[in-house]
Structure formats: structure tokens, C-alpha cells
Amino acid sequence: MIPVRPVLLSGGSGTRLWPLSREAYPKQFLPLVGEDTMLQATWARIGPLSGDAPIVVANESHRFLVAEQLRQVGAPVPRILLEPVGRNTAPAIAVAALQALADGGDPLLLVLPSDHVVANVDAFRAAVREASNAANDGALVTFGIVPTAPETGFGYIEADGAGNGVRPVKRFVEKPDAQTAQQYLDAGGYYWNSGMFLFRASRVLEELERYRPDIVAACRAAFDDAKRDGDFVRLDGDAFAACPSDSIDYAVMERTDAAMVLPVDIGWNDVGSWSALWDVTERDADGNAHHGDVIAVDTRNSYAYARRLVALVGVDDLVVVETDDAVLVARKDRVQQVKDVVAQLKAADRTQVALHREVHRPWGSYDSVDVGDGFQVKRIKVKPGATLSLQSHAHRAEHWIVVRGLARVTRNDEVYDLRANESTYIPIGAKHRLENPGRETLELIEVQSGEYLGEDDIVRYDDVYGRTGQGA
């Protein structure tokens, strides 16, 4: 088989799966189906097809999540392109192609969203092999999903000609109404648009240059002026923000005469809603799909995700999702309206739209277990060898009590170690830093007190992760 370079698109926020998926920790980083996260599962199904490290296009705030999750599953060290703002798939693919060409050669790029489910991995790999010759010859190949129902939530691709192999695309069509979708299903030759592609790096850039030179120009400027920090490529913020936002479908695939489609039946699902997740999750004899500690009595065709004990009694066709700081209860046929909940949270400037109660940072995590007037209690975990920024606070003091592990504390000119059951006090205005020099995770309780306890009350003097702005 012709070698391929995987390109994983990981810039989505996944808010349709709120409250489990949130902007700071979206669905691609969650183990929604199986033990691996969706990003890890995406790599697992394409790793054997490629001996090359993946290119990942991700939101800048997710850079350490991407690197750590791929490291956990033994992926080659990825090249991670960081978007300062989201600009849809055409710019994301353009910068990935520029990176692939800069790394040498003109590889086939296998472009995949990092948050989809593919149940039949062997069929998927066979499809990539089948499409590789056409792509190597210059075609822009997309994978069309053989439809199983008159789905109105997907765009469709009409193939030109009969058969099962790679064929020219006749046209792309927008999401249809139910009657039109049924007509597509009855007629045959129509396939769901999966958003997965295979093409040479130079060819997709050539077609982008032909139809959207403004996108290519902005992406070249952002790539050429990028700051390179190890395996991270920080695209220039001003240049990338000036790039038009457009999908690869609108920018190229619907206009080029090089578009081809390979119909595939691979057990694909974009997991775009809670009802879609119910579709791909193993269900009991009553049609219920559960994750966590769930008891169901006289309940059918429901989905429940629980952190604590959740009991369902006498209900059908419900979705119940319980997290540490939010609960969703919805009819399964109305879960698309979760986006309306997210919109209201954004309008009210509620933190639950972006953050979970436990917030992940490159050094570990913190969990706000209690908060009241003038105080907040956090459970902090610091990875072995990790170091927080040297910082100070203008409005709060902090008390640290070590529960497990070894803590190295910097407080102004002092540096000292604390072990389990030992504590220290950080007064308002003191320069301080927390490190874990040990081999096990450091766990401590932080009690904050003061007139203002927001995460933006931080002045950073030094940070090994190169962070700026808000956040611990």
C-alpha cells in the first residue's frame, strides 16, 4: 500500500454532548465508547496504516491534552498545529498540507475527524488501501457512508455511476428533509458525507489555490510566521484570524472536477448527539444503554451516564447525564436542543459551558470541591516531575495541606519540602510555586481565603509551559 500521513482534526468543542463534553475538555478527549478516548481510538485504527507520525490540528488550549493522550497509546510523537481561533476544515487542512510538504516529500494525507466512531476497523483500513491508488494519481477522495436510514442530520454525496469502487462525485447535497432523504435511500447511489478524505498534500493545496487563494495565502502567512516550540507549531494569531472560515466541502470538494467518492460500510457514526451515542453503545434487553452506576426499573430505550448512583423508574426514551456540577434530562428525540442550553449558559457567562468542576492543566488538575463567601477549597493533583508557574495573587491567601506525595514549595526566597500531613501558608502577594519532585502523583488540599477568588487573580513571573492569561 502507498504510505499515508494521518491528519487528525481535533479543533471541535463537542457542545452537543454537554454536560459531559465542554469547550475546555471536548468529546474527542473522552472515553465515550470503550476504554480509549475518541482521539486515541482514531489513532488506533489508522496507526497500522502508517509508519509516520500524525499531524494534529488542534485548539491551542488543548495542546497538552493531545500530546499526553497520544503518548499514552504509544503513537509516534505528533506534529501538533495550534489554531489560535477556529476557522473550519479548509484552513485546517491547508496548514496540515503545508506542514506535510515542509517535512519532506508529498505524502498522501488521510484526513480524519478525531471524534467519530468506526465499528468495523478492518473494513475501514481496506477502504483506505482501495482509495490510495486514485488519491496517488491526483484524485481528492472522500469516503461516503452507505446509508442505513433516511437520516436528515447529514449531508449526502451522489456518486456518478454504479458499482462499489472509487467513482467520480456527481454532486454534494445539503441535509435533506425526511421525504427527500427517503428518496435518496430508495434511489441508491447516495451516501452520507463522512468528512473523511484521502489526497496528496500538493493536490489539495493546488485545488485550494485554484478556488480559494485567499485561504491559502492566509494559511501560508500563518504557517511561515508560526512559532515552533518543540513539537508544537503555534500558527501566527493575526494571520490565521484573518483567514476566511470555510469547510473543505464548500471551498473545494463541491467545485473541483477531481472529487471522487468511495462508498464504505464501516459502522460509522459521528456521535453528534446523545441519541447517536445511544446508537453505538451496547444495550440491554430493554434497549437501555448505561454508563456508570445505574439502576433501571420498568425503563426502556434510555441512555444514562452517571458518576453517582442514578435510578430510572418507569421512564422510556430518556437521556440522563449526571456530572459533578450539572445534570441533563432530555427526551431522546429532543437532544439536539442541548445546543439551546449551551447558548443560554454562554449568554449568562456561566463557567459550566467551558469547564468541568475538575479542570485539567498541563501539570495535572484541580477540583473545586467547595466554595462559599470568601473561601474556596480545591483538591489539587500534580504529575510526577511537573511544576506550576511562579505566581502571586493580589486578593487571596492559600493554605496547602499535603495528602499524598512530595511537594516542593517556593515562597518568596524560601524553598522547602512538604510530605503527607504537613502544611504551609501562602500569604497575599507572596511569590510562590508548587513542584512535584517525586515519582508518584502529588495530591494536596488548597484552602483559599480572600475578597476575590477568580482564576484571573494571577500574576505569572515564570512558566515552563509558556502560558499567558488566566488559569492556574
C-alpha positions as MATLAB code, in Angstrom:
seq = 'MIPVRPVLLSGGSGTRLWPLSREAYPKQFLPLVGEDTMLQATWARIGPLSGDAPIVVANESHRFLVAEQLRQVGAPVPRILLEPVGRNTAPAIAVAALQALADGGDPLLLVLPSDHVVANVDAFRAAVREASNAANDGALVTFGIVPTAPETGFGYIEADGAGNGVRPVKRFVEKPDAQTAQQYLDAGGYYWNSGMFLFRASRVLEELERYRPDIVAACRAAFDDAKRDGDFVRLDGDAFAACPSDSIDYAVMERTDAAMVLPVDIGWNDVGSWSALWDVTERDADGNAHHGDVIAVDTRNSYAYARRLVALVGVDDLVVVETDDAVLVARKDRVQQVKDVVAQLKAADRTQVALHREVHRPWGSYDSVDVGDGFQVKRIKVKPGATLSLQSHAHRAEHWIVVRGLARVTRNDEVYDLRANESTYIPIGAKHRLENPGRETLELIEVQSGEYLGEDDIVRYDDVYGRTGQGA';
ca = [
       0.000    0.000    0.000;
       1.104    3.573   -0.669;
       2.167    5.127    2.685;
      -0.163    7.699    4.205;
       0.353   10.551    6.661;
      -2.532   10.764    9.134;
      -4.073   14.194    9.753;
      -6.309   14.305   12.823;
      -8.698   17.241   13.073;
      -9.181   17.947   16.763;
     -10.448   21.503   16.918;
     -14.107   20.839   17.776;
     -15.819   21.822   21.016;
     -18.384   18.992   21.070;
     -21.024   21.020   22.907;
     -23.893   18.842   21.636;
     -22.732   16.298   24.230;
     -22.913   18.792   27.086;
     -22.609   18.462   30.090;
     -20.030   15.701   29.638;
     -18.279   17.403   26.719;
     -17.283   21.033   27.276;
     -15.151   23.573   25.472;
     -12.080   23.034   27.658;
     -12.430   19.221   27.551;
     -14.494   18.248   24.483;
     -15.683   14.846   23.347;
     -12.567   13.819   21.403;
     -10.712   13.595   24.730;
     -13.389   11.478   26.437;
     -13.757    7.663   26.539;
     -17.329    7.642   25.267;
     -17.204    4.244   23.518;
     -14.760    1.754   25.040;
     -11.774    2.436   27.259;
      -9.808    4.688   24.889;
     -10.711    8.292   24.291;
     -12.082    9.070   20.847;
      -8.776   10.666   19.818;
      -6.888    7.575   20.958;
      -9.328    5.265   19.167;
      -8.889    7.274   15.964;
      -5.130    6.787   16.119;
      -5.519    3.077   16.969;
      -7.431    2.362   13.766;
      -5.029    4.243   11.494;
      -1.686    3.574   13.184;
      -1.099    0.263   11.348;
      -1.664    2.048    8.007;
       1.187    4.482    8.535;
       4.723    4.417    9.831;
       4.682    8.195   10.092;
       3.803   10.455   12.990;
       0.378   12.074   12.750;
      -0.250   15.743   12.100;
      -2.852   17.017   14.554;
      -4.668   20.307   14.088;
      -5.978   21.397   17.469;
      -7.144   24.330   19.519;
      -4.209   25.944   21.295;
      -5.806   25.384   24.704;
      -5.914   21.608   24.059;
      -2.256   21.176   23.122;
      -1.179   19.251   26.215;
      -4.277   17.022   26.137;
      -3.445   15.984   22.556;
       0.204   15.305   23.317;
      -0.478   13.359   26.510;
      -3.314   11.222   25.156;
      -1.358   10.169   22.071;
       1.715    9.466   24.217;
      -0.404    7.165   26.409;
      -1.234    4.904   23.436;
       2.302    4.833   22.042;
       1.742    6.991   18.964;
       4.872    8.466   17.338;
       5.488   11.987   18.575;
       2.898   14.030   16.649;
       3.327   17.348   14.907;
       0.673   19.483   16.605;
      -0.513   22.577   14.730;
      -2.191   25.005   17.119;
      -5.072   27.150   15.900;
      -5.423   30.439   17.801;
      -9.039   30.566   16.573;
     -11.247   28.061   14.794;
     -11.551   28.554   11.028;
     -13.306   25.343    9.885;
     -11.824   22.457    7.918;
     -10.450   24.134    4.775;
      -7.817   26.205    6.640;
      -7.079   23.292    8.984;
      -6.358   21.001    6.035;
      -4.354   23.720    4.280;
      -1.932   24.174    7.203;
      -1.656   20.385    7.607;
      -0.699   20.076    3.931;
       1.869   22.863    4.292;
       3.372   21.040    7.273;
       3.471   17.707    5.427;
       5.300   19.273    2.473;
       7.691   21.094    4.814;
       8.552   17.772    6.448;
       9.668   16.415    3.069;
       8.047   14.557    0.185;
       4.446   14.759   -0.977;
       2.568   12.198    1.130;
      -0.996   11.015    0.894;
      -2.905   12.751    3.682;
      -5.590   10.684    5.416;
      -7.737   13.408    6.967;
      -9.999   12.273    9.795;
     -12.110   13.988   12.432;
     -10.842   12.758   15.801;
     -14.292   12.327   17.364;
     -16.033    9.745   15.165;
     -16.758    6.057   15.804;
     -15.828    3.340   13.306;
     -17.042   -0.074   14.436;
     -15.564   -2.148   11.579;
     -11.886   -1.201   11.691;
     -10.800   -3.867    9.185;
     -13.287   -2.590    6.593;
     -12.085    0.969    7.188;
      -8.441    0.029    6.626;
      -9.363   -1.913    3.496;
     -11.189    1.143    2.180;
      -8.146    3.358    2.715;
      -5.995    0.869    0.808;
      -8.544    0.753   -2.012;
      -8.678    4.551   -2.275;
      -4.925    5.094   -2.166;
      -4.223    4.476   -5.878;
      -6.822    7.026   -7.015;
      -5.556    9.546   -4.493;
      -1.964    8.982   -5.532;
      -2.998    9.637   -9.136;
      -4.367   13.039   -8.159;
      -7.960   12.440   -7.086;
      -9.427   14.062   -3.991;
     -11.153   11.062   -2.451;
     -13.899   11.278    0.136;
     -15.428    8.304    1.920;
     -19.210    8.084    1.541;
     -21.082    6.122    4.199;
     -23.625    3.618    2.896;
     -26.860    4.935    4.484;
     -28.891    2.708    6.771;
     -31.819    5.099    7.303;
     -33.287    8.282    5.771;
     -31.096   10.428    8.001;
     -31.775   14.179    7.892;
     -28.810   15.177   10.032;
     -26.116   14.519    7.389;
     -25.234   15.959    4.023;
     -25.262   13.473    1.126;
     -22.942   12.692   -1.788;
     -24.352   11.433   -5.065;
     -21.935    9.175   -6.935;
     -21.642    9.264  -10.706;
     -22.206    5.730  -11.970;
     -22.990    2.384  -10.413;
     -20.728   -0.025   -8.573;
     -18.884   -0.182   -5.283;
     -15.421    1.179   -6.095;
     -13.982    4.667   -6.258;
     -16.184    6.762   -8.551;
     -16.484   10.412   -9.540;
     -18.698   12.615   -7.397;
     -21.777   13.792   -9.279;
     -22.821   16.321   -6.643;
     -22.946   17.151   -2.946;
     -26.362   17.881   -1.440;
     -27.262   19.654    1.796;
     -29.040   17.998    4.705;
     -32.416   16.939    3.256;
     -35.879   16.808    4.767;
     -37.270   13.387    5.679;
     -39.100   12.851    2.379;
     -36.054   13.719    0.286;
     -33.803   11.542    2.446;
     -36.136    8.603    1.867;
     -35.997    9.247   -1.884;
     -32.194    9.149   -1.724;
     -32.331    5.853    0.149;
     -34.796    4.335   -2.340;
     -32.874    5.516   -5.406;
     -29.459    4.290   -4.309;
     -26.192    5.949   -5.264;
     -26.422    8.472   -2.407;
     -24.087    8.296    0.591;
     -23.687   10.154    3.864;
     -20.909   12.718    3.848;
     -18.425   11.452    6.464;
     -15.901   14.303    6.427;
     -13.041   11.821    5.861;
     -10.636   12.366    2.957;
      -7.562   10.968    1.214;
      -5.432   13.063   -1.164;
      -1.866   14.116   -1.837;
      -0.737   17.170    0.083;
       0.244   19.056   -3.073;
      -3.058   18.262   -4.817;
      -5.331   19.607   -2.102;
      -3.223   22.764   -1.920;
      -3.354   23.073   -5.706;
      -7.149   22.883   -5.726;
      -7.441   25.237   -2.754;
      -5.183   27.680   -4.585;
      -7.437   27.384   -7.640;
     -10.732   28.010   -5.852;
      -9.815   29.793   -2.599;
      -6.446   31.525   -2.995;
      -7.374   33.843   -0.126;
      -7.451   30.882    2.275;
      -4.112   29.556    1.040;
      -2.476   32.979    1.303;
      -3.637   33.479    4.882;
      -2.598   29.951    5.868;
       0.846   30.353    4.309;
       1.347   33.565    6.242;
       0.198   31.930    9.485;
       2.427   28.903    8.878;
       5.502   30.839    7.771;
       5.294   33.165   10.797;
       4.453   30.389   13.257;
       6.396   29.978   16.484;
       7.818   26.488   16.816;
       8.052   25.116   20.333;
       9.285   21.517   20.194;
       6.519   19.519   18.540;
       4.044   22.413   18.775;
       3.599   24.751   15.804;
       1.840   27.899   17.016;
       0.240   29.429   13.934;
       0.562   33.201   13.790;
      -2.523   34.613   15.508;
      -3.125   37.687   13.373;
      -2.614   35.911   10.050;
      -4.789   32.929   10.948;
      -7.532   35.112   12.420;
      -7.636   36.975    9.080;
      -8.223   33.692    7.206;
     -11.796   33.181    5.914;
     -13.695   30.411    7.661;
     -14.886   27.705    5.266;
     -15.291   23.947    5.089;
     -13.243   21.868    2.662;
     -16.548   20.765    1.098;
     -17.620   24.281    0.165;
     -14.127   25.541   -0.618;
     -13.014   22.666   -2.869;
     -14.925   19.387   -2.974;
     -18.172   20.813   -4.385;
     -16.277   22.738   -7.082;
     -13.382   20.581   -8.247;
     -13.592   18.049  -11.077;
     -11.115   15.852   -9.169;
     -13.557   14.807   -6.407;
     -14.180   11.066   -6.130;
     -16.116    9.028   -3.600;
     -15.590    5.532   -2.228;
     -18.762    4.065   -0.682;
     -17.996    2.311    2.616;
     -19.963    0.294    5.154;
     -17.762    0.545    8.246;
     -20.124    1.056   11.180;
     -19.529    4.823   11.121;
     -21.145    7.308   13.490;
     -20.199   10.936   14.087;
     -21.552   10.767   17.671;
     -23.133   14.155   17.137;
     -25.738   13.871   19.905;
     -26.696   11.816   22.936;
     -29.128    9.797   20.822;
     -26.259    8.975   18.431;
     -24.180    7.795   21.378;
     -27.095    5.574   22.429;
     -26.999    4.122   18.894;
     -23.363    2.983   19.196;
     -23.434    1.809   22.838;
     -24.191   -1.781   23.858;
     -27.766   -2.028   25.104;
     -29.608   -4.428   27.414;
     -32.734   -6.444   26.586;
     -34.908   -3.371   27.235;
     -32.895   -1.189   24.871;
     -31.172    0.751   27.653;
     -27.566    1.883   27.353;
     -25.899    2.769   30.649;
     -22.508    4.045   31.741;
     -21.686    4.036   35.448;
     -23.807    3.163   38.490;
     -27.323    2.999   37.016;
     -30.400    1.068   38.127;
     -33.312    0.889   35.671;
     -36.790   -0.358   36.661;
     -39.558   -0.608   34.060;
     -37.468    1.592   31.753;
     -36.860    1.194   28.036;
     -34.714    2.668   25.258;
     -32.960    5.150   27.518;
     -29.385    6.329   27.917;
     -27.850    7.149   31.300;
     -24.345    8.349   32.134;
     -23.701    8.543   35.862;
     -20.867    9.493   38.210;
     -23.017    8.675   41.246;
     -25.943    6.275   41.633;
     -28.759    7.151   39.239;
     -32.087    5.284   39.315;
     -34.576    5.354   36.436;
     -38.119    4.193   37.213;
     -40.967    3.906   34.740;
     -39.493    6.098   32.004;
     -38.866    5.478   28.313;
     -36.752    7.170   25.642;
     -34.867    9.455   28.036;
     -31.296   10.689   28.204;
     -29.969   11.321   31.716;
     -26.407   12.576   32.125;
     -25.042   13.297   35.605;
     -21.694   15.016   36.197;
     -20.112   16.597   39.256;
     -21.694   20.000   38.625;
     -24.584   19.541   36.178;
     -27.429   17.161   35.290;
     -29.111   16.821   31.888;
     -32.534   15.192   31.497;
     -33.949   15.157   27.964;
     -36.255   13.197   25.710;
     -34.097   11.192   23.343;
     -35.777   12.739   20.285;
     -35.117   16.283   21.576;
     -31.400   16.068   22.427;
     -30.454   18.383   19.551;
     -31.828   21.180   21.742;
     -28.892   20.755   24.103;
     -27.335   23.482   21.948;
     -30.011   25.842   23.286;
     -28.930   25.063   26.849;
     -25.324   25.811   25.913;
     -26.401   29.090   24.304;
     -28.155   30.151   27.497;
     -25.102   29.254   29.575;
     -22.924   31.349   27.274;
     -25.331   34.279   27.439;
     -25.246   34.123   31.231;
     -21.433   33.796   31.255;
     -21.672   30.541   33.229;
     -18.422   28.604   33.676;
     -20.215   25.278   33.089;
     -20.246   25.930   29.342;
     -16.465   25.561   29.160;
     -15.158   23.956   32.344;
     -15.907   20.876   34.376;
     -15.616   21.056   38.138;
     -12.291   19.258   37.739;
     -10.128   21.373   35.431;
      -7.175   19.779   33.642;
      -3.882   21.623   33.269;
      -0.579   20.527   31.708;
       0.823   19.909   35.204;
      -2.203   17.943   36.482;
      -5.650   19.084   37.619;
      -7.641   20.903   40.262;
     -11.142   20.130   41.520;
     -13.197   22.842   43.244;
     -14.863   20.702   45.896;
     -16.445   23.531   47.930;
     -16.936   27.283   47.635;
     -18.590   29.909   49.785;
     -18.444   33.566   50.771;
     -14.737   34.411   50.994;
     -13.389   30.862   50.675;
     -12.817   28.034   48.201;
     -11.495   24.506   48.691;
      -9.659   22.688   45.896;
      -8.230   19.205   45.515;
      -5.016   19.583   43.507;
      -3.117   16.810   41.703;
       0.378   17.399   40.303;
       2.027   14.886   37.966;
       5.477   13.484   38.844;
       8.139   15.956   37.750;
       5.609   18.705   36.976;
       5.928   22.340   38.046;
       3.306   25.080   38.338;
       4.104   28.658   37.372;
       5.875   31.051   39.714;
       2.999   33.366   40.584;
       1.343   35.666   43.089;
      -2.209   36.714   43.973;
      -3.426   40.200   44.819;
      -6.649   39.194   46.568;
      -6.306   35.750   48.129;
      -4.172   33.771   50.533;
      -3.744   29.990   50.277;
      -3.282   27.166   52.751;
      -1.790   23.936   51.361;
      -2.150   20.549   53.111;
      -0.333   17.603   51.514;
      -2.407   14.416   51.369;
      -0.086   12.187   49.330;
       3.338   12.512   47.727;
       6.119   15.070   47.982;
       5.632   18.816   47.466;
       8.439   21.282   46.860;
       7.290   24.774   47.780;
       8.803   28.101   46.769;
       7.570   31.009   48.932;
       9.402   34.248   48.190;
      13.055   33.419   48.999;
      12.308   30.109   50.773;
      12.344   26.650   49.152;
      11.230   23.690   51.274;
       9.641   20.231   51.011;
       6.363   19.010   52.467;
       5.130   15.434   52.895;
       1.791   13.852   53.791;
       0.033   15.553   56.735;
       2.286   18.621   56.521;
       1.027   22.077   55.532;
       2.079   25.625   54.681;
       0.593   29.101   54.245;
       0.965   31.399   51.227;
       0.057   34.991   52.168;
      -1.485   37.526   49.787;
       1.140   38.924   47.419;
       3.799   36.269   48.077;
       5.601   34.873   45.039;
       5.103   31.114   45.170;
       5.478   27.934   43.174;
       4.472   24.295   43.655;
       6.527   21.401   42.272;
       6.357   17.616   42.442;
       9.928   16.252   42.555;
       8.700   12.757   43.450;
       7.768    9.648   41.455;
       4.103    9.497   42.431;
       1.264   11.945   41.900;
       1.223   14.736   44.454;
      -2.203   15.344   45.999;
      -2.979   18.268   48.260;
      -5.892   20.290   49.575;
      -5.790   24.022   48.930;
      -7.962   26.329   51.030;
      -8.240   29.807   49.516;
      -9.450   32.808   51.501;
      -9.908   36.375   50.381;
     -12.163   39.020   48.910;
     -11.864   37.689   45.336;
     -11.147   34.089   44.304;
     -11.338   34.187   40.489;
      -8.797   32.293   38.371;
      -7.714   35.547   36.748;
      -6.181   36.772   40.021;
      -2.760   35.504   38.944;
       0.433   37.334   38.081;
       2.889   34.933   36.409;
       6.625   35.503   36.641;
       7.806   32.243   35.075;
       6.043   29.271   33.488;
       7.629   26.180   31.959;
       4.579   25.669   29.716;
       4.749   29.106   28.097;
       1.221   30.034   29.209;
      -0.210   33.503   29.453;
      -3.600   34.784   30.590;
      -5.989   33.224   33.050;
      -5.807   29.841   34.775;
      -3.713   28.181   37.436;
];
